Amino acid sequence: MNNKEYFLKLAKTKMPFGKYTGRFLIDLPEHYLIWFKGKGFPENELGKMLEAIYEIKLNGLEHLVRPFRN
């Protein structure tokens, strides 16, 4: 998967479980991502995506991802 495809996948993926089921990953609350960071991201594709979203939000770049959600 190239960078563009991965970026679009990050923008369009929704949380599949838990309290925030159905929310776009980019729209997850920051405190939730910080909790995952402390607990440890899952060791799968979703975990890698959550970690990428964490880094995007940490650097204040979510405005670059949100327009591609739909």
N, CA and C atoms as a LAMMPS dump frame, in Angstrom:
ITEM: TIMESTEP
0
ITEM: NUMBER OF ATOMS
210
ITEM: BOX BOUNDS ff ff ff
-5.0000000000000000e+02 5.0000000000000000e+02
-5.0000000000000000e+02 5.0000000000000000e+02
-5.0000000000000000e+02 5.0000000000000000e+02
ITEM: ATOMS id mol type element x y z
1 1 1 N 0.851 -1.173 0
2 1 2 C 0 0 0
3 1 3 C 0.897 1.236 0
4 2 1 N 0.621 2.151 -0.903
5 2 2 C 1.441 3.372 -0.945
6 2 3 C 0.939 4.383 0.087
7 3 1 N 1.69 5.452 0.24
8 3 2 C 1.376 6.462 1.259
9 3 3 C -0.001 7.089 1.066
10 4 1 N -0.349 7.365 -0.189
11 4 2 C -1.647 7.996 -0.462
12 4 3 C -2.792 7.064 -0.052
13 5 1 N -2.681 5.787 -0.411
14 5 2 C -3.719 4.819 -0.049
15 5 3 C -3.832 4.68 1.464
16 6 1 N -2.687 4.635 2.142
17 6 2 C -2.687 4.502 3.598
18 6 3 C -3.305 5.732 4.259
19 7 1 N -2.968 6.91 3.756
20 7 2 C -3.523 8.159 4.274
21 7 3 C -5.047 8.143 4.143
22 8 1 N -5.549 7.749 2.975
23 8 2 C -7 7.693 2.768
24 8 3 C -7.646 6.648 3.674
25 9 1 N -6.966 5.527 3.875
26 9 2 C -7.49 4.505 4.772
27 9 3 C -7.559 5.038 6.204
28 10 1 N -6.519 5.761 6.639
29 10 2 C -6.54 6.382 7.962
30 10 3 C -7.727 7.326 8.102
31 11 1 N -7.993 8.101 7.064
32 11 2 C -9.074 9.085 7.109
33 11 3 C -10.448 8.437 7.148
34 12 1 N -10.611 7.279 6.508
35 12 2 C -11.938 6.68 6.346
36 12 3 C -12.254 5.558 7.332
37 13 1 N -11.27 5.13 8.109
38 13 2 C -11.495 4.009 9.022
39 13 3 C -12.222 4.465 10.283
40 14 1 N -13.177 3.645 10.696
41 14 2 C -13.943 3.925 11.911
42 14 3 C -13.535 2.941 13.002
43 15 1 N -13.689 3.357 14.226
44 15 2 C -13.367 2.526 15.374
45 15 3 C -14.339 1.35 15.41
46 16 1 N -13.831 0.117 15.416
47 16 2 C -14.715 -1.054 15.326
48 16 3 C -15.26 -1.571 16.659
49 17 1 N -14.798 -1.03 17.786
50 17 2 C -15.248 -1.567 19.072
51 17 3 C -15.162 -0.499 20.154
52 18 1 N -15.756 -0.826 21.305
53 18 2 C -15.64 0.023 22.484
54 18 3 C -16.599 1.201 22.507
55 19 1 N -16.319 2.08 23.426
56 19 2 C -17.15 3.258 23.679
57 19 3 C -17.309 4.138 22.441
58 20 1 N -16.307 4.166 21.586
59 20 2 C -16.323 5.049 20.421
60 20 3 C -16.561 4.301 19.111
61 21 1 N -17.246 3.167 19.191
62 21 2 C -17.588 2.387 17.999
63 21 3 C -18.266 3.277 16.964
64 22 1 N -17.793 3.189 15.732
65 22 2 C -18.413 3.927 14.635
66 22 3 C -17.834 5.312 14.387
67 23 1 N -16.999 5.814 15.282
68 23 2 C -16.367 7.119 15.057
69 23 3 C -15.146 6.946 14.16
70 24 1 N -14.938 7.938 13.3
71 24 2 C -13.714 7.934 12.512
72 24 3 C -12.529 7.996 13.474
73 25 1 N -11.455 7.287 13.157
74 25 2 C -10.284 7.289 14.029
75 25 3 C -9.778 8.705 14.281
76 26 1 N -9.821 9.544 13.272
77 26 2 C -9.316 10.91 13.415
78 26 3 C -10.185 11.72 14.381
79 27 1 N -11.41 11.276 14.619
80 27 2 C -12.317 11.991 15.523
81 27 3 C -12.32 11.425 16.951
82 28 1 N -11.477 10.433 17.207
83 28 2 C -11.393 9.901 18.568
84 28 3 C -10.84 10.97 19.494
85 29 1 N -11.34 11.032 20.714
86 29 2 C -10.826 12.031 21.653
87 29 3 C -9.338 11.783 21.959
88 30 1 N -8.632 12.861 22.144
89 30 2 C -7.203 12.766 22.412
90 30 3 C -6.918 11.948 23.667
91 31 1 N -7.725 12.122 24.706
92 31 2 C -7.492 11.373 25.95
93 31 3 C -7.583 9.87 25.731
94 32 1 N -8.411 9.419 24.797
95 32 2 C -8.543 7.999 24.48
96 32 3 C -7.265 7.476 23.812
97 33 1 N -6.723 8.263 22.909
98 33 2 C -5.481 7.865 22.239
99 33 3 C -4.307 7.874 23.214
100 34 1 N -4.302 8.822 24.134
101 34 2 C -3.251 8.869 25.163
102 34 3 C -3.363 7.638 26.067
103 35 1 N -4.585 7.24 26.394
104 35 2 C -4.8 6.039 27.187
105 35 3 C -4.232 4.82 26.469
106 36 1 N -4.529 4.699 25.166
107 36 2 C -3.984 3.598 24.37
108 36 3 C -2.458 3.646 24.355
109 37 1 N -1.906 4.827 24.218
110 37 2 C -0.451 4.974 24.199
111 37 3 C 0.148 4.436 25.504
112 38 1 N -0.464 4.753 26.625
113 38 2 C 0.023 4.285 27.911
114 38 3 C -0.175 2.793 28.118
115 39 1 N -1.288 2.272 27.626
116 39 2 C -1.623 0.862 27.784
117 39 3 C -0.861 0.005 26.781
118 40 1 N -0.632 0.582 25.616
119 40 2 C -0.017 -0.147 24.51
120 40 3 C -1.037 -0.338 23.402
121 41 1 N -0.688 0.11 22.222
122 41 2 C -1.59 -0.061 21.079
123 41 3 C -1.678 -1.546 20.733
124 42 1 N -2.834 -1.996 20.233
125 42 2 C -2.942 -3.4 19.814
126 42 3 C -1.861 -3.731 18.777
127 43 1 N -1.439 -4.962 18.781
128 43 2 C -0.396 -5.384 17.848
129 43 3 C -1.024 -5.932 16.569
130 44 1 N -1.73 -5.07 15.882
131 44 2 C -2.353 -5.428 14.611
132 44 3 C -2.458 -4.163 13.76
133 45 1 N -3.121 -4.279 12.626
134 45 2 C -3.24 -3.128 11.72
135 45 3 C -3.96 -1.959 12.384
136 46 1 N -5.027 -2.253 13.128
137 46 2 C -5.751 -1.184 13.811
138 46 3 C -4.845 -0.468 14.802
139 47 1 N -4.043 -1.215 15.529
140 47 2 C -3.108 -0.615 16.479
141 47 3 C -2.127 0.328 15.803
142 48 1 N -1.643 -0.074 14.648
143 48 2 C -0.723 0.79 13.893
144 48 3 C -1.432 2.052 13.423
145 49 1 N -2.688 1.902 13.035
146 49 2 C -3.454 3.066 12.594
147 49 3 C -3.744 3.999 13.765
148 50 1 N -4.104 3.436 14.92
149 50 2 C -4.346 4.264 16.104
150 50 3 C -3.081 5.011 16.508
151 51 1 N -1.951 4.347 16.406
152 51 2 C -0.683 5.011 16.736
153 51 3 C -0.388 6.137 15.753
154 52 1 N -0.683 5.914 14.471
155 52 2 C -0.486 6.968 13.471
156 52 3 C -1.406 8.157 13.762
157 53 1 N -2.659 7.884 14.119
158 53 2 C -3.598 8.956 14.454
159 53 3 C -3.109 9.711 15.691
160 54 1 N -2.597 8.98 16.667
161 54 2 C -2.032 9.606 17.87
162 54 3 C -0.933 10.593 17.47
163 55 1 N -0.026 10.172 16.606
164 55 2 C 1.074 11.038 16.171
165 55 3 C 0.562 12.241 15.375
166 56 1 N -0.438 12.015 14.539
167 56 2 C -1.026 13.111 13.765
168 56 3 C -1.611 14.159 14.712
169 57 1 N -2.374 13.699 15.698
170 57 2 C -2.981 14.633 16.652
171 57 3 C -1.936 15.295 17.534
172 58 1 N -0.937 14.544 17.952
173 58 2 C 0.137 15.076 18.778
174 58 3 C 0.824 16.261 18.095
175 59 1 N 0.925 16.183 16.773
176 59 2 C 1.586 17.225 16.004
177 59 3 C 0.616 18.244 15.414
178 60 1 N -0.658 18.171 15.817
179 60 2 C -1.648 19.161 15.379
180 60 3 C -1.971 19.118 13.894
181 61 1 N -1.933 17.93 13.299
182 61 2 C -2.127 17.81 11.856
183 61 3 C -3.462 17.186 11.457
184 62 1 N -4.361 17.027 12.428
185 62 2 C -5.629 16.377 12.099
186 62 3 C -6.428 17.139 11.046
187 63 1 N -6.212 18.436 10.941
188 63 2 C -6.925 19.224 9.918
189 63 3 C -6.568 18.766 8.502
190 64 1 N -5.456 18.086 8.346
191 64 2 C -5.073 17.565 7.026
192 64 3 C -5.817 16.281 6.683
193 65 1 N -6.267 15.557 7.7
194 65 2 C -6.918 14.265 7.496
195 65 3 C -8.431 14.396 7.413
196 66 1 N -9.014 15.24 8.229
197 66 2 C -10.487 15.329 8.331
198 66 3 C -11.215 15.546 7
199 67 1 N -10.718 16.35 6.088
200 67 2 C -11.453 16.557 4.838
201 67 3 C -11.619 15.285 3.991
202 68 1 N -10.829 14.254 4.261
203 68 2 C -10.871 13.035 3.445
204 68 3 C -11.699 11.923 4.072
205 69 1 N -12.39 12.196 5.158
206 69 2 C -13.19 11.176 5.846
207 69 3 C -14.275 10.594 4.964
208 70 1 N -14.955 11.413 4.216
209 70 2 C -16.127 10.947 3.452
210 70 3 C -15.785 10.526 2.06
